[in-house]
Amino acid sequence: MVAKVDADACTGCGSCIDECPAAAITLSDDDIAVVDEDECLDCGACEDACPNGAITIE
């Protein structure tokens, strides 16, 4: 399981970055959240923090 980002729903607000305890999320040049699957803890903190529902744990 890993966090997946819906690029169409992501606004690049950074809420997920602030909440990620593993620092596994960065923003792309297009201001879309990108999850480092090797670092992701599958904890769901980013999913809960996203105001747009752009992140799911799959």
C-alpha positions as CSV (number, residue, x, y, z in Angstrom):
1,M,0.0,0.0,0.0
2,V,1.2,3.5,-0.8
3,A,-0.3,7.0,-1.1
4,K,-1.5,7.9,-4.6
5,V,-2.1,11.4,-5.8
6,D,-4.9,12.4,-8.2
7,A,-3.0,15.1,-10.2
8,D,-6.3,16.5,-11.4
9,A,-7.5,17.1,-7.9
10,C,-4.2,18.3,-6.3
11,T,-3.9,22.1,-6.0
12,G,-0.3,22.0,-4.6
13,C,-1.4,23.5,-1.3
14,G,1.3,21.5,0.6
15,S,-1.0,20.3,3.4
16,C,0.2,16.8,2.8
17,I,3.8,17.7,2.9
18,D,3.4,19.4,6.3
19,E,1.7,16.3,7.8
20,C,3.9,13.5,6.3
21,P,6.0,12.1,9.2
22,A,8.4,10.4,6.7
23,A,9.0,13.5,4.5
24,A,8.0,11.4,1.6
25,I,6.1,14.0,-0.3
26,T,7.4,16.8,-2.5
27,L,5.9,19.1,-5.1
28,S,6.7,18.7,-8.7
29,D,7.5,21.6,-11.0
30,D,3.8,21.7,-11.8
31,D,2.9,22.1,-8.1
32,I,1.5,18.6,-7.9
33,A,2.2,16.4,-4.8
34,V,4.6,13.5,-5.6
35,V,5.0,10.6,-3.2
36,D,8.3,8.8,-2.8
37,E,7.0,5.2,-2.6
38,D,10.2,4.0,-1.0
39,E,9.8,6.4,1.9
40,C,6.0,6.3,2.3
41,L,4.9,4.7,5.6
42,D,1.3,4.2,4.5
43,C,0.1,5.9,7.6
44,G,-2.7,8.0,6.0
45,A,-1.7,11.3,7.5
46,C,-1.5,12.9,4.0
47,E,-4.9,11.5,3.0
48,D,-6.5,13.0,6.1
49,A,-4.7,16.3,5.6
50,C,-5.7,16.8,1.9
51,P,-8.5,19.3,1.7
52,N,-9.3,18.3,-1.9
53,G,-9.4,14.5,-1.4
54,A,-6.5,14.2,-3.9
55,I,-4.6,11.5,-2.0
56,T,-5.7,8.0,-1.3
57,I,-3.9,5.0,0.3
58,E,-4.0,2.1,-2.1
